[in-house]
């Protein structure tokens, strides 16, 4: 069973080492979150680590489904990096649903700089674990 103990690296408020994302929003089309990378999130000097970028994208896609009442696990995540994400720059990760069928969901997301340019884009597949799925098999 998937359980939340508030220690998620991305959104857990009890995790002092995590991203502690809280600024989530849904506008009817996109589910999004705002984030400003700090120096301790960097890889190369003044550039946000690619793993943090991937985490933001994964989290905003997972939360889109969670907000719709689906406890899902990421089955596959593909990230394409378009440009560097500057440390200290405000960014927005946003996601949308592409397809769904029973326990399976496909989503897409992008991480945008404040000028609207795309830092990275992602596609992911999610599954509701068998022991949590209540629909047809």
N, CA, C and O atoms as CSV, one atom per row, in Angstrom:
chain,resi,resn,atom,element,x,y,z
A,1,UNK,N,N,0.843,-1.185,0.000
A,1,UNK,CA,C,0.000,0.000,0.000
A,1,UNK,C,C,0.886,1.246,0.000
A,1,UNK,O,O,1.917,1.298,0.671
A,2,UNK,N,N,0.461,2.233,-0.761
A,2,UNK,CA,C,1.178,3.501,-0.786
A,2,UNK,C,C,0.679,4.368,0.359
A,2,UNK,O,O,-0.517,4.638,0.469
A,3,UNK,N,N,1.601,4.803,1.210
A,3,UNK,CA,C,1.235,5.611,2.370
A,3,UNK,C,C,2.076,6.880,2.392
A,3,UNK,O,O,3.254,6.860,2.036
A,4,UNK,N,N,1.473,7.967,2.807
A,4,UNK,CA,C,2.155,9.252,2.914
A,4,UNK,C,C,2.464,9.526,4.375
A,4,UNK,O,O,1.561,9.555,5.211
A,5,UNK,N,N,3.757,9.729,4.689
A,5,UNK,CA,C,4.136,10.078,6.056
A,5,UNK,C,C,4.742,11.479,6.134
A,5,UNK,O,O,5.399,11.819,7.118
A,6,UNK,N,N,4.519,12.291,5.095
A,6,UNK,CA,C,4.972,13.680,5.012
A,6,UNK,C,C,6.493,13.810,4.917
A,6,UNK,O,O,7.049,14.858,5.245
A,7,UNK,N,N,7.169,12.738,4.464
A,7,UNK,CA,C,8.624,12.783,4.277
A,7,UNK,C,C,9.008,12.675,2.805
A,7,UNK,O,O,10.171,12.413,2.498
A,8,UNK,N,N,8.075,12.866,1.898
A,8,UNK,CA,C,8.391,12.853,0.471
A,8,UNK,C,C,9.501,13.864,0.207
A,8,UNK,O,O,9.451,14.986,0.712
A,9,UNK,N,N,10.502,13.477,-0.579
A,9,UNK,CA,C,11.601,14.399,-0.885
A,9,UNK,C,C,11.101,15.651,-1.586
A,9,UNK,O,O,11.644,16.733,-1.361
A,10,UNK,N,N,10.089,15.538,-2.421
A,10,UNK,CA,C,9.608,16.693,-3.181
A,10,UNK,C,C,8.639,17.559,-2.375
A,10,UNK,O,O,8.815,18.775,-2.310
A,11,UNK,N,N,7.626,16.957,-1.764
A,11,UNK,CA,C,6.571,17.767,-1.138
A,11,UNK,C,C,6.440,17.593,0.365
A,11,UNK,O,O,5.649,18.299,0.990
A,12,UNK,N,N,7.183,16.685,0.960
A,12,UNK,CA,C,7.041,16.429,2.392
A,12,UNK,C,C,7.518,17.587,3.246
A,12,UNK,O,O,8.676,17.998,3.169
A,13,UNK,N,N,6.620,18.105,4.053
A,13,UNK,CA,C,6.966,19.235,4.914
A,13,UNK,C,C,7.768,18.808,6.141
A,13,UNK,O,O,8.353,19.656,6.816
A,14,UNK,N,N,7.807,17.504,6.445
A,14,UNK,CA,C,8.590,17.007,7.568
A,14,UNK,C,C,10.032,16.703,7.185
A,14,UNK,O,O,10.869,16.477,8.059
A,15,UNK,N,N,10.330,16.695,5.900
A,15,UNK,CA,C,11.670,16.356,5.425
A,15,UNK,C,C,12.517,17.625,5.319
A,15,UNK,O,O,12.337,18.405,4.384
A,16,UNK,N,N,13.440,17.844,6.266
A,16,UNK,CA,C,14.239,19.071,6.256
A,16,UNK,C,C,15.227,19.136,5.092
A,16,UNK,O,O,15.757,20.209,4.802
A,17,UNK,N,N,15.480,18.029,4.430
A,17,UNK,CA,C,16.424,17.994,3.315
A,17,UNK,C,C,15.725,17.995,1.953
A,17,UNK,O,O,16.385,18.008,0.914
A,18,UNK,N,N,14.399,17.981,1.962
A,18,UNK,CA,C,13.641,17.903,0.723
A,18,UNK,C,C,13.358,19.271,0.113
A,18,UNK,O,O,13.787,20.301,0.633
A,19,UNK,N,N,12.633,19.260,-0.991
A,19,UNK,CA,C,12.282,20.491,-1.702
A,19,UNK,C,C,11.144,21.247,-1.027
A,19,UNK,O,O,11.010,22.456,-1.215
A,20,UNK,N,N,10.325,20.553,-0.247
A,20,UNK,CA,C,9.206,21.122,0.497
A,20,UNK,C,C,8.285,21.967,-0.393
A,20,UNK,O,O,7.925,23.092,-0.047
A,21,UNK,N,N,7.920,21.408,-1.526
A,21,UNK,CA,C,7.027,22.101,-2.459
A,21,UNK,C,C,5.639,22.270,-1.841
A,21,UNK,O,O,5.087,21.328,-1.272
A,22,UNK,N,N,5.088,23.461,-1.957
A,22,UNK,CA,C,3.752,23.713,-1.406
A,22,UNK,C,C,2.863,24.519,-2.341
A,22,UNK,O,O,1.641,24.500,-2.195
A,23,UNK,N,N,3.433,25.205,-3.267
A,23,UNK,CA,C,2.700,26.177,-4.078
A,23,UNK,C,C,2.045,25.506,-5.292
A,23,UNK,O,O,2.292,25.908,-6.429
A,24,UNK,N,N,1.208,24.479,-5.052
A,24,UNK,CA,C,0.544,23.748,-6.130
A,24,UNK,C,C,-0.753,24.447,-6.534
A,24,UNK,O,O,-1.421,25.064,-5.704
A,25,UNK,N,N,-1.101,24.342,-7.817
A,25,UNK,CA,C,-2.336,24.962,-8.309
A,25,UNK,C,C,-2.856,24.174,-9.505
A,25,UNK,O,O,-2.088,23.531,-10.221
A,26,UNK,N,N,-4.172,24.230,-9.714
A,26,UNK,CA,C,-4.786,23.628,-10.889
A,26,UNK,C,C,-5.681,24.671,-11.531
A,26,UNK,O,O,-6.549,25.233,-10.863
A,27,UNK,N,N,-5.485,24.941,-12.820
A,27,UNK,CA,C,-6.266,25.976,-13.505
A,27,UNK,C,C,-7.329,25.388,-14.436
A,27,UNK,O,O,-7.897,26.102,-15.261
A,28,UNK,N,N,-7.593,24.097,-14.303
A,28,UNK,CA,C,-8.566,23.436,-15.162
A,28,UNK,C,C,-7.929,22.711,-16.330
A,28,UNK,O,O,-8.525,21.798,-16.901
A,29,UNK,N,N,-6.716,23.115,-16.687
A,29,UNK,CA,C,-5.970,22.454,-17.761
A,29,UNK,C,C,-4.633,21.915,-17.255
A,29,UNK,O,O,-4.274,20.767,-17.516
A,30,UNK,N,N,-3.907,22.758,-16.531
A,30,UNK,CA,C,-2.578,22.391,-16.044
A,30,UNK,C,C,-2.556,22.327,-14.521
A,30,UNK,O,O,-3.157,23.153,-13.834
A,31,UNK,N,N,-1.845,21.322,-14.014
A,31,UNK,CA,C,-1.542,21.245,-12.588
A,31,UNK,C,C,-0.115,21.743,-12.468
A,31,UNK,O,O,0.756,21.273,-13.201
A,32,UNK,N,N,0.154,22.681,-11.566
A,32,UNK,CA,C,1.478,23.299,-11.551
A,32,UNK,C,C,1.995,23.548,-10.140
A,32,UNK,O,O,1.261,23.498,-9.153
A,33,UNK,N,N,3.298,23.819,-10.097
A,33,UNK,CA,C,3.958,24.200,-8.850
A,33,UNK,C,C,5.083,25.175,-9.192
A,33,UNK,O,O,5.737,25.054,-10.228
A,34,UNK,N,N,5.288,26.129,-8.312
A,34,UNK,CA,C,6.367,27.112,-8.454
A,34,UNK,C,C,7.570,26.634,-7.651
A,34,UNK,O,O,7.421,26.003,-6.604
A,35,UNK,N,N,8.763,26.942,-8.153
A,35,UNK,CA,C,9.983,26.532,-7.459
A,35,UNK,C,C,11.115,27.472,-7.824
A,35,UNK,O,O,11.262,27.868,-8.980
A,36,UNK,N,N,11.914,27.825,-6.828
A,36,UNK,CA,C,13.139,28.587,-7.049
A,36,UNK,C,C,14.288,27.761,-6.498
A,36,UNK,O,O,14.343,27.479,-5.301
A,37,UNK,N,N,15.203,27.377,-7.373
A,37,UNK,CA,C,16.336,26.550,-6.955
A,37,UNK,C,C,17.326,27.377,-6.148
A,37,UNK,O,O,17.658,28.506,-6.507
A,38,UNK,N,N,17.786,26.793,-5.057
A,38,UNK,CA,C,18.824,27.405,-4.226
A,38,UNK,C,C,20.179,26.812,-4.610
A,38,UNK,O,O,20.253,25.847,-5.370
A,39,UNK,N,N,21.226,27.389,-4.087
A,39,UNK,CA,C,22.570,26.933,-4.437
A,39,UNK,C,C,22.769,25.450,-4.096
A,39,UNK,O,O,23.455,24.737,-4.828
A,40,UNK,N,N,22.183,24.987,-3.006
A,40,UNK,CA,C,22.364,23.579,-2.636
A,40,UNK,C,C,21.606,22.621,-3.574
A,40,UNK,O,O,21.680,21.405,-3.396
A,41,UNK,N,N,20.884,23.153,-4.565
A,41,UNK,CA,C,20.225,22.336,-5.595
A,41,UNK,C,C,21.044,22.280,-6.880
A,41,UNK,O,O,20.611,21.669,-7.856
A,42,UNK,N,N,22.192,22.891,-6.897
A,42,UNK,CA,C,22.959,22.982,-8.137
A,42,UNK,C,C,23.770,21.726,-8.426
A,42,UNK,O,O,24.122,20.956,-7.533
A,43,UNK,N,N,24.053,21.555,-9.736
A,43,UNK,CA,C,25.003,20.560,-10.224
A,43,UNK,C,C,26.254,21.345,-10.606
A,43,UNK,O,O,27.139,21.578,-9.782
A,44,UNK,N,N,26.308,21.747,-11.876
A,44,UNK,CA,C,27.366,22.656,-12.307
A,44,UNK,C,C,27.101,24.037,-11.701
A,44,UNK,O,O,25.972,24.345,-11.320
A,45,UNK,N,N,28.140,24.860,-11.615
A,45,UNK,CA,C,28.015,26.172,-10.997
A,45,UNK,C,C,26.855,26.968,-11.606
A,45,UNK,O,O,26.772,27.140,-12.822
A,46,UNK,N,N,25.970,27.444,-10.738
A,46,UNK,CA,C,24.828,28.286,-11.082
A,46,UNK,C,C,23.756,27.588,-11.930
A,46,UNK,O,O,22.872,28.249,-12.474
A,47,UNK,N,N,23.831,26.269,-12.042
A,47,UNK,CA,C,22.854,25.502,-12.816
A,47,UNK,C,C,22.207,24.457,-11.904
A,47,UNK,O,O,22.899,23.704,-11.219
A,48,UNK,N,N,20.875,24.423,-11.905
A,48,UNK,CA,C,20.136,23.445,-11.105
A,48,UNK,C,C,20.456,22.035,-11.590
A,48,UNK,O,O,20.466,21.769,-12.792
A,49,UNK,N,N,20.713,21.147,-10.654
A,49,UNK,CA,C,21.044,19.760,-10.969
A,49,UNK,C,C,19.903,19.123,-11.768
A,49,UNK,O,O,18.729,19.346,-11.472
A,50,UNK,N,N,20.255,18.337,-12.773
A,50,UNK,CA,C,19.255,17.677,-13.618
A,50,UNK,C,C,18.349,16.738,-12.845
A,50,UNK,O,O,17.193,16.552,-13.224
A,51,UNK,N,N,18.843,16.148,-11.780
A,51,UNK,CA,C,18.009,15.275,-10.949
A,51,UNK,C,C,16.912,16.046,-10.227
A,51,UNK,O,O,15.813,15.528,-10.026
A,52,UNK,N,N,17.206,17.273,-9.842
A,52,UNK,CA,C,16.189,18.128,-9.226
A,52,UNK,C,C,15.128,18.490,-10.261
A,52,UNK,O,O,13.934,18.481,-9.962
A,53,UNK,N,N,15.567,18.809,-11.484
A,53,UNK,CA,C,14.632,19.104,-12.573
A,53,UNK,C,C,13.716,17.902,-12.804
A,53,UNK,O,O,12.499,18.061,-12.901
A,54,UNK,N,N,14.290,16.708,-12.892
A,54,UNK,CA,C,13.488,15.493,-13.093
A,54,UNK,C,C,12.524,15.265,-11.932
A,54,UNK,O,O,11.386,14.847,-12.147
A,55,UNK,N,N,12.966,15.533,-10.713
A,55,UNK,CA,C,12.108,15.379,-9.538
A,55,UNK,C,C,10.918,16.323,-9.604
A,55,UNK,O,O,9.793,15.920,-9.306
A,56,UNK,N,N,11.148,17.570,-9.991
A,56,UNK,CA,C,10.046,18.532,-10.121
A,56,UNK,C,C,9.007,18.047,-11.123
A,56,UNK,O,O,7.805,18.110,-10.865
A,57,UNK,N,N,9.479,17.563,-12.266
A,57,UNK,CA,C,8.570,17.088,-13.298
A,57,UNK,C,C,7.803,15.849,-12.841
A,57,UNK,O,O,6.594,15.753,-13.051
A,58,UNK,N,N,8.500,14.907,-12.220
A,58,UNK,CA,C,7.841,13.706,-11.712
A,58,UNK,C,C,6.801,14.063,-10.659
A,58,UNK,O,O,5.696,13.521,-10.666
A,59,UNK,N,N,7.147,14.965,-9.763
A,59,UNK,CA,C,6.233,15.338,-8.681
A,59,UNK,C,C,4.969,16.003,-9.198
A,59,UNK,O,O,3.871,15.683,-8.740
A,60,UNK,N,N,5.105,16.920,-10.141
A,60,UNK,CA,C,3.917,17.630,-10.622
A,60,UNK,C,C,3.000,16.683,-11.412
A,60,UNK,O,O,1.784,16.877,-11.428
A,61,UNK,N,N,3.567,15.673,-12.059
A,61,UNK,CA,C,2.731,14.691,-12.755
A,61,UNK,C,C,2.058,13.747,-11.758
A,61,UNK,O,O,0.882,13.414,-11.910
A,62,UNK,N,N,2.797,13.322,-10.747
A,62,UNK,CA,C,2.230,12.448,-9.718
A,62,UNK,C,C,1.111,13.156,-8.966
A,62,UNK,O,O,0.049,12.578,-8.731
A,63,UNK,N,N,1.352,14.402,-8.592
A,63,UNK,CA,C,0.358,15.163,-7.833
A,63,UNK,C,C,-0.907,15.437,-8.643
A,63,UNK,O,O,-1.999,15.487,-8.078
A,64,UNK,N,N,-0.777,15.613,-9.944
A,64,UNK,CA,C,-1.951,15.776,-10.807
A,64,UNK,C,C,-2.898,14.594,-10.606
A,64,UNK,O,O,-4.106,14.771,-10.449
A,65,UNK,N,N,-2.335,13.393,-10.614
A,65,UNK,CA,C,-3.151,12.183,-10.459
A,65,UNK,C,C,-3.616,12.006,-9.020
A,65,UNK,O,O,-4.747,11.583,-8.780
A,66,UNK,N,N,-2.754,12.325,-8.065
A,66,UNK,CA,C,-3.102,12.219,-6.644
A,66,UNK,C,C,-4.275,13.139,-6.315
A,66,UNK,O,O,-5.184,12.748,-5.582
A,67,UNK,N,N,-4.257,14.343,-6.846
A,67,UNK,CA,C,-5.349,15.304,-6.609
A,67,UNK,C,C,-6.674,14.793,-7.184
A,67,UNK,O,O,-7.744,15.195,-6.728
A,68,UNK,N,N,-6.602,13.910,-8.182
A,68,UNK,CA,C,-7.803,13.320,-8.769
A,68,UNK,C,C,-8.218,12.042,-8.040
A,68,UNK,O,O,-9.143,11.351,-8.468
A,69,UNK,N,N,-7.528,11.729,-6.932
A,69,UNK,CA,C,-7.894,10.583,-6.111
A,69,UNK,C,C,-7.192,9.284,-6.457
A,69,UNK,O,O,-7.615,8.218,-6.010
A,70,UNK,N,N,-6.121,9.351,-7.250
A,70,UNK,CA,C,-5.398,8.147,-7.654
A,70,UNK,C,C,-4.056,8.049,-6.930
A,70,UNK,O,O,-3.203,8.923,-7.078
A,71,UNK,N,N,-3.872,6.986,-6.149
A,71,UNK,CA,C,-2.572,6.709,-5.543
A,71,UNK,C,C,-1.759,5.918,-6.560
A,71,UNK,O,O,-2.016,4.735,-6.784
A,72,UNK,N,N,-0.784,6.569,-7.168
A,72,UNK,CA,C,-0.036,5.962,-8.267
A,72,UNK,C,C,1.450,5.901,-7.953
A,72,UNK,O,O,1.961,6.617,-7.093
A,73,UNK,N,N,2.122,5.023,-8.679
A,73,UNK,CA,C,3.573,4.928,-8.630
A,73,UNK,C,C,4.098,5.160,-10.053
A,73,UNK,O,O,3.499,4.706,-11.028
A,74,UNK,N,N,5.200,5.857,-10.152
A,74,UNK,CA,C,5.810,6.105,-11.457
A,74,UNK,C,C,6.345,4.794,-12.003
A,74,UNK,O,O,7.136,4.123,-11.340
A,75,UNK,N,N,5.924,4.423,-13.204
A,75,UNK,CA,C,6.392,3.202,-13.852
A,75,UNK,C,C,7.488,3.523,-14.874
A,75,UNK,O,O,8.393,2.719,-15.099
A,76,UNK,N,N,7.396,4.698,-15.483
A,76,UNK,CA,C,8.390,5.099,-16.489
A,76,UNK,C,C,8.409,6.621,-16.565
A,76,UNK,O,O,7.362,7.268,-16.561
A,77,UNK,N,N,9.619,7.186,-16.635
A,77,UNK,CA,C,9.779,8.630,-16.723
A,77,UNK,C,C,10.849,8.931,-17.755
A,77,UNK,O,O,11.964,8.414,-17.677
A,78,UNK,N,N,10.504,9.770,-18.724
A,78,UNK,CA,C,11.457,10.199,-19.745
A,78,UNK,C,C,11.544,11.714,-19.695
A,78,UNK,O,O,10.533,12.406,-19.811
A,79,UNK,N,N,12.758,12.226,-19.523
A,79,UNK,CA,C,12.979,13.667,-19.435
A,79,UNK,C,C,13.883,14.109,-20.573
A,79,UNK,O,O,14.891,13.470,-20.875
A,80,UNK,N,N,13.503,15.209,-21.195
A,80,UNK,CA,C,14.345,15.832,-22.224
A,80,UNK,C,C,14.719,17.218,-21.726
A,80,UNK,O,O,13.850,18.027,-21.402
A,81,UNK,N,N,16.025,17.489,-21.667
A,81,UNK,CA,C,16.525,18.779,-21.205
A,81,UNK,C,C,16.748,19.690,-22.409
A,81,UNK,O,O,17.424,19.314,-23.367
A,82,UNK,N,N,16.171,20.899,-22.350
A,82,UNK,CA,C,16.252,21.842,-23.464
A,82,UNK,C,C,17.279,22.950,-23.214
A,82,UNK,O,O,17.934,23.418,-24.146
A,83,UNK,N,N,17.415,23.365,-21.955
A,83,UNK,CA,C,18.374,24.407,-21.587
A,83,UNK,C,C,18.637,24.316,-20.095
A,83,UNK,O,O,17.930,23.615,-19.372
A,84,UNK,N,N,19.648,25.023,-19.645
A,84,UNK,CA,C,20.007,25.021,-18.230
A,84,UNK,C,C,18.938,25.737,-17.406
A,84,UNK,O,O,18.345,26.720,-17.851
A,85,UNK,N,N,18.707,25.230,-16.207
A,85,UNK,CA,C,17.807,25.849,-15.235
A,85,UNK,C,C,18.669,26.628,-14.251
A,85,UNK,O,O,19.392,26.023,-13.459
A,86,UNK,N,N,18.610,27.947,-14.281
A,86,UNK,CA,C,19.499,28.736,-13.421
A,86,UNK,C,C,19.139,28.630,-11.941
A,86,UNK,O,O,17.963,28.619,-11.575
A,87,UNK,N,N,20.154,28.554,-11.106
A,87,UNK,CA,C,19.954,28.628,-9.665
A,87,UNK,C,C,19.469,30.045,-9.357
A,87,UNK,O,O,20.009,31.016,-9.885
A,88,UNK,N,N,18.467,30.160,-8.518
A,88,UNK,CA,C,17.930,31.461,-8.129
A,88,UNK,C,C,16.806,31.961,-9.015
A,88,UNK,O,O,16.150,32.947,-8.680
A,89,UNK,N,N,16.570,31.299,-10.144
A,89,UNK,CA,C,15.496,31.716,-11.041
A,89,UNK,C,C,14.189,31.027,-10.709
A,89,UNK,O,O,14.166,29.819,-10.473
A,90,UNK,N,N,13.108,31.775,-10.687
A,90,UNK,CA,C,11.784,31.197,-10.409
A,90,UNK,C,C,11.348,30.370,-11.612
A,90,UNK,O,O,11.433,30.822,-12.753
A,91,UNK,N,N,10.885,29.159,-11.344
A,91,UNK,CA,C,10.448,28.252,-12.395
A,91,UNK,C,C,9.059,27.726,-12.064
A,91,UNK,O,O,8.628,27.732,-10.911
A,92,UNK,N,N,8.371,27.272,-13.105
A,92,UNK,CA,C,7.070,26.650,-12.927
A,92,UNK,C,C,7.087,25.296,-13.622
A,92,UNK,O,O,7.384,25.202,-14.813
A,93,UNK,N,N,6.764,24.243,-12.862
A,93,UNK,CA,C,6.562,22.917,-13.440
A,93,UNK,C,C,5.061,22.753,-13.619
A,93,UNK,O,O,4.287,23.021,-12.700
A,94,UNK,N,N,4.649,22.311,-14.810
A,94,UNK,CA,C,3.221,22.096,-15.041
A,94,UNK,C,C,3.008,20.784,-15.769
A,94,UNK,O,O,3.839,20.356,-16.571
A,95,UNK,N,N,1.876,20.148,-15.475
A,95,UNK,CA,C,1.589,18.834,-16.044
A,95,UNK,C,C,0.157,18.769,-16.535
A,95,UNK,O,O,-0.691,19.589,-16.181
A,96,UNK,N,N,-0.082,17.757,-17.368
A,96,UNK,CA,C,-1.426,17.515,-17.883
A,96,UNK,C,C,-1.572,16.033,-18.192
A,96,UNK,O,O,-0.588,15.332,-18.433
A,97,UNK,N,N,-2.823,15.567,-18.181
A,97,UNK,CA,C,-3.127,14.174,-18.461
A,97,UNK,C,C,-3.160,13.952,-19.965
A,97,UNK,O,O,-3.770,14.728,-20.701
A,98,UNK,N,N,-2.503,12.891,-20.418
A,98,UNK,CA,C,-2.485,12.536,-21.836
A,98,UNK,C,C,-3.469,11.410,-22.120
A,98,UNK,O,O,-4.223,11.474,-23.090
A,99,UNK,N,N,-3.465,10.370,-21.270
A,99,UNK,CA,C,-4.351,9.222,-21.471
A,99,UNK,C,C,-4.517,8.476,-20.153
A,99,UNK,O,O,-3.674,8.562,-19.260
A,100,UNK,N,N,-5.625,7.740,-20.051
A,100,UNK,CA,C,-5.834,6.882,-18.883
A,100,UNK,C,C,-6.699,5.702,-19.265
A,100,UNK,O,O,-7.575,5.797,-20.125
A,101,UNK,N,N,-6.433,4.583,-18.602
A,101,UNK,CA,C,-7.230,3.373,-18.801
A,101,UNK,C,C,-7.029,2.475,-17.586
A,101,UNK,O,O,-5.929,1.980,-17.342
A,102,UNK,N,N,-8.096,2.272,-16.832
A,102,UNK,CA,C,-8.078,1.446,-15.628
A,102,UNK,C,C,-6.992,1.887,-14.656
A,102,UNK,O,O,-7.103,2.958,-14.058
A,103,UNK,N,N,-5.931,1.072,-14.484
A,103,UNK,CA,C,-4.854,1.365,-13.532
A,103,UNK,C,C,-3.725,2.169,-14.161
A,103,UNK,O,O,-2.762,2.501,-13.470
A,104,UNK,N,N,-3.807,2.485,-15.419
A,104,UNK,CA,C,-2.712,3.085,-16.178
A,104,UNK,C,C,-3.004,4.548,-16.525
A,104,UNK,O,O,-4.111,4.885,-16.944
A,105,UNK,N,N,-2.014,5.402,-16.349
A,105,UNK,CA,C,-2.142,6.814,-16.698
A,105,UNK,C,C,-0.883,7.255,-17.438
A,105,UNK,O,O,0.225,6.829,-17.112
A,106,UNK,N,N,-1.068,8.105,-18.427
A,106,UNK,CA,C,0.065,8.706,-19.125
A,106,UNK,C,C,-0.086,10.222,-18.987
A,106,UNK,O,O,-1.156,10.780,-19.230
A,107,UNK,N,N,1.005,10.871,-18.592
A,107,UNK,CA,C,0.993,12.312,-18.391
A,107,UNK,C,C,2.173,12.942,-19.129
A,107,UNK,O,O,3.079,12.253,-19.599
A,108,UNK,N,N,2.132,14.268,-19.214
A,108,UNK,CA,C,3.247,15.032,-19.771
A,108,UNK,C,C,3.450,16.241,-18.877
A,108,UNK,O,O,2.550,16.643,-18.139
A,109,UNK,N,N,4.651,16.818,-18.954
A,109,UNK,CA,C,4.956,17.983,-18.128
A,109,UNK,C,C,6.073,18.783,-18.768
A,109,UNK,O,O,6.792,18.307,-19.646
A,110,UNK,N,N,6.192,20.015,-18.297
A,110,UNK,CA,C,7.311,20.849,-18.715
A,110,UNK,C,C,7.685,21.768,-17.569
A,110,UNK,O,O,6.856,22.125,-16.732
A,111,UNK,N,N,8.959,22.141,-17.554
A,111,UNK,CA,C,9.471,23.089,-16.575
A,111,UNK,C,C,9.793,24.361,-17.329
A,111,UNK,O,O,10.567,24.352,-18.286
A,112,UNK,N,N,9.185,25.471,-16.885
A,112,UNK,CA,C,9.298,26.742,-17.581
A,112,UNK,C,C,10.029,27.782,-16.743
A,112,UNK,O,O,9.875,27.830,-15.523
A,113,UNK,N,N,10.818,28.602,-17.401
A,113,UNK,CA,C,11.398,29.769,-16.749
A,113,UNK,C,C,10.347,30.872,-16.707
A,113,UNK,O,O,9.302,30.751,-17.347
A,114,UNK,N,N,10.604,31.932,-15.973
A,114,UNK,CA,C,9.622,33.012,-15.840
A,114,UNK,C,C,9.317,33.694,-17.169
A,114,UNK,O,O,8.262,34.312,-17.308
A,115,UNK,N,N,10.221,33.595,-18.157
A,115,UNK,CA,C,9.956,34.179,-19.479
A,115,UNK,C,C,9.156,33.236,-20.382
A,115,UNK,O,O,8.879,33.566,-21.534
A,116,UNK,N,N,8.786,32.061,-19.857
A,116,UNK,CA,C,7.991,31.098,-20.610
A,116,UNK,C,C,8.799,30.096,-21.404
A,116,UNK,O,O,8.225,29.186,-22.004
A,117,UNK,N,N,10.111,30.232,-21.428
A,117,UNK,CA,C,10.932,29.277,-22.176
A,117,UNK,C,C,11.012,27.948,-21.430
A,117,UNK,O,O,10.991,27.904,-20.200
A,118,UNK,N,N,11.103,26.874,-22.198
A,118,UNK,CA,C,11.072,25.523,-21.646
A,118,UNK,C,C,12.483,25.067,-21.255
A,118,UNK,O,O,13.394,25.058,-22.082
A,119,UNK,N,N,12.644,24.697,-20.004
A,119,UNK,CA,C,13.895,24.145,-19.491
A,119,UNK,C,C,13.969,22.659,-19.810
A,119,UNK,O,O,14.987,22.163,-20.292
A,120,UNK,N,N,12.871,21.955,-19.531
A,120,UNK,CA,C,12.824,20.506,-19.739
A,120,UNK,C,C,11.380,20.090,-19.958
A,120,UNK,O,O,10.445,20.755,-19.512
A,121,UNK,N,N,11.222,18.975,-20.653
A,121,UNK,CA,C,9.896,18.395,-20.851
A,121,UNK,C,C,9.974,16.918,-20.473
A,121,UNK,O,O,11.043,16.307,-20.501
A,122,UNK,N,N,8.826,16.363,-20.123
A,122,UNK,CA,C,8.810,14.964,-19.685
A,122,UNK,C,C,7.510,14.295,-20.079
A,122,UNK,O,O,6.479,14.933,-20.289
A,123,UNK,N,N,7.608,12.977,-20.168
A,123,UNK,CA,C,6.444,12.116,-20.315
A,123,UNK,C,C,6.603,11.020,-19.275
A,123,UNK,O,O,7.718,10.593,-18.974
A,124,UNK,N,N,5.492,10.572,-18.736
A,124,UNK,CA,C,5.566,9.523,-17.722
A,124,UNK,C,C,4.362,8.598,-17.818
A,124,UNK,O,O,3.289,8.962,-18.299
A,125,UNK,N,N,4.596,7.385,-17.335
A,125,UNK,CA,C,3.538,6.392,-17.202
A,125,UNK,C,C,3.426,6.060,-15.722
A,125,UNK,O,O,4.431,5.877,-15.035
A,126,UNK,N,N,2.194,5.984,-15.243
A,126,UNK,CA,C,1.920,5.700,-13.844
A,126,UNK,C,C,0.959,4.535,-13.733
A,126,UNK,O,O,0.120,4.312,-14.605
A,127,UNK,N,N,1.098,3.798,-12.643
A,127,UNK,CA,C,0.192,2.680,-12.352
A,127,UNK,C,C,-0.342,2.797,-10.942
A,127,UNK,O,O,0.363,3.210,-10.021
A,128,UNK,N,N,-1.617,2.422,-10.789
A,128,UNK,CA,C,-2.157,2.209,-9.457
A,128,UNK,C,C,-1.722,0.802,-9.066
A,128,UNK,O,O,-1.993,-0.139,-9.813
A,129,UNK,N,N,-1.061,0.619,-7.928
A,129,UNK,CA,C,-0.656,-0.737,-7.513
A,129,UNK,C,C,-1.854,-1.674,-7.464
A,129,UNK,O,O,-2.959,-1.266,-7.106
A,130,UNK,N,N,-1.628,-2.925,-7.825
A,130,UNK,CA,C,-2.709,-3.913,-7.882
A,130,UNK,C,C,-3.493,-3.993,-6.576
A,130,UNK,O,O,-4.719,-4.108,-6.592
A,131,UNK,N,N,-2.788,-3.932,-5.443
A,131,UNK,CA,C,-3.483,-4.071,-4.157
A,131,UNK,C,C,-4.315,-2.837,-3.798
A,131,UNK,O,O,-5.047,-2.862,-2.809
A,132,UNK,N,N,-4.215,-1.769,-4.576
A,132,UNK,CA,C,-5.022,-0.571,-4.323
A,132,UNK,C,C,-6.082,-0.353,-5.396
A,132,UNK,O,O,-6.964,0.491,-5.234
A,133,UNK,N,N,-6.004,-1.096,-6.475
A,133,UNK,CA,C,-6.935,-0.894,-7.579
A,133,UNK,C,C,-8.266,-1.547,-7.282
A,133,UNK,O,O,-8.317,-2.725,-6.930
A,134,UNK,N,N,-9.356,-0.786,-7.422
A,134,UNK,CA,C,-10.692,-1.292,-7.091
A,134,UNK,C,C,-11.542,-1.535,-8.321
A,134,UNK,O,O,-12.687,-1.965,-8.184
A,135,UNK,N,N,-11.033,-1.279,-9.518
A,135,UNK,CA,C,-11.820,-1.445,-10.742
A,135,UNK,C,C,-11.699,-2.843,-11.315
A,135,UNK,O,O,-11.271,-3.776,-10.636
A,136,UNK,N,N,-12.081,-2.973,-12.575
A,136,UNK,CA,C,-11.965,-4.247,-13.287
A,136,UNK,C,C,-10.504,-4.577,-13.478
A,136,UNK,O,O,-9.684,-3.668,-13.601
A,137,UNK,N,N,-10.157,-5.834,-13.508
A,137,UNK,CA,C,-8.766,-6.248,-13.710
A,137,UNK,C,C,-8.368,-6.167,-15.148
A,137,UNK,O,O,-7.228,-6.480,-15.492
